[in-house]
Amino acid sequence: MFHQDWHFSDHACGGQAIGGKWKTSLLWALHLRPHRFAELRRLSLGISDKVLTQQLRKMEADGLISRHDYDEVPPRVEYGVGTRTVPSNTLRLNGA
């Protein structure tokens, strides 16, 4: 029924990592192309700077997204898709 490399625990951990009100929409935007903080804030209507920062830090810690600091003046940071693979059906199950 399932692919032999598919493990329920992997899927459950992935679903838990992207659960919540904002993570799915943030991941959807980032899978299209890298975004800066202000772009993500504009795309996520109603999210506060504090919550966006918390969500980005958590997703970065989980390996779902990457943060690239360009070390320029003025500062420029972009967020993109990370190294951890999230099954596309998990995004659909969570409402994306």
C-alpha positions as CSV (number, residue, x, y, z in Angstrom):
1,M,0.0,0.0,0.0
2,F,2.8,2.5,0.9
3,H,6.1,2.9,-0.7
4,Q,8.7,0.8,1.2
5,D,10.8,3.9,2.1
6,W,7.8,5.7,3.6
7,H,7.6,5.7,7.4
8,F,4.6,6.9,9.4
9,S,7.0,8.4,12.0
10,D,8.7,10.5,9.3
11,H,5.3,11.8,8.0
12,A,4.0,12.5,11.5
13,C,7.1,14.5,12.4
14,G,6.8,16.4,9.1
15,G,3.2,17.2,9.8
16,Q,3.9,18.3,13.3
17,A,6.8,20.5,12.1
18,I,4.5,22.4,9.6
19,G,1.4,22.5,11.7
20,G,-0.1,25.7,12.9
21,K,-1.8,28.7,11.4
22,W,1.1,30.3,9.5
23,K,3.7,27.7,8.7
24,T,1.9,26.1,5.7
25,S,1.4,29.4,4.0
26,L,5.0,30.5,4.7
27,L,6.3,27.3,3.2
28,W,4.1,27.6,0.2
29,A,5.5,31.1,-0.5
30,L,9.1,30.0,0.1
31,H,8.8,27.0,-2.2
32,L,8.1,29.3,-5.1
33,R,11.2,31.5,-4.5
34,P,13.2,33.0,-1.7
35,H,11.6,36.0,0.2
36,R,12.8,38.7,2.5
37,F,11.1,39.2,5.9
38,A,9.0,42.2,4.8
39,E,7.7,40.3,1.8
40,L,6.6,37.4,4.0
41,R,4.9,39.8,6.3
42,R,3.0,41.4,3.4
43,L,2.0,38.0,2.1
44,S,0.7,36.8,5.5
45,L,-2.0,39.3,6.3
46,G,-2.6,39.6,10.0
47,I,0.7,38.1,11.2
48,S,2.6,40.2,13.7
49,D,6.4,40.8,13.4
50,K,6.9,38.8,16.6
51,V,4.9,35.8,15.5
52,L,6.5,35.8,12.0
53,T,10.0,35.9,13.6
54,Q,9.1,33.0,16.0
55,Q,7.7,30.9,13.1
56,L,10.7,31.6,10.9
57,R,13.2,30.7,13.7
58,K,11.3,27.5,14.5
59,M,11.1,26.4,10.9
60,E,14.8,27.2,10.4
61,A,15.7,25.1,13.6
62,D,13.6,22.2,12.1
63,G,15.5,22.4,8.8
64,L,12.4,23.4,6.8
65,I,13.7,26.7,5.7
66,S,17.1,28.3,5.3
67,R,18.2,31.8,6.2
68,H,20.8,33.6,4.1
69,D,22.4,36.7,5.5
70,Y,24.2,38.6,2.7
71,D,26.4,40.7,5.1
72,E,25.6,44.0,3.3
73,V,24.8,47.5,4.3
74,P,21.8,47.9,4.6
75,P,21.3,44.4,5.9
76,R,19.7,41.9,3.6
77,V,18.4,38.5,4.7
78,E,16.4,36.0,2.5
79,Y,14.6,32.9,3.6
80,G,14.2,29.9,1.3
81,V,13.3,26.3,1.3
82,G,15.6,24.3,3.7
83,T,17.3,21.0,3.5
84,R,14.5,18.9,5.1
85,T,12.1,17.4,2.6
86,V,8.4,17.9,3.3
87,P,6.1,15.6,1.3
88,S,3.8,17.7,-1.0
89,N,0.8,15.8,0.2
90,T,1.5,17.0,3.7
91,L,1.1,20.6,2.5
92,R,-2.2,19.8,0.8
93,L,-3.5,18.1,4.0
94,N,-2.8,21.2,6.0
95,G,-4.8,23.5,3.7
96,A,-2.4,24.8,1.1
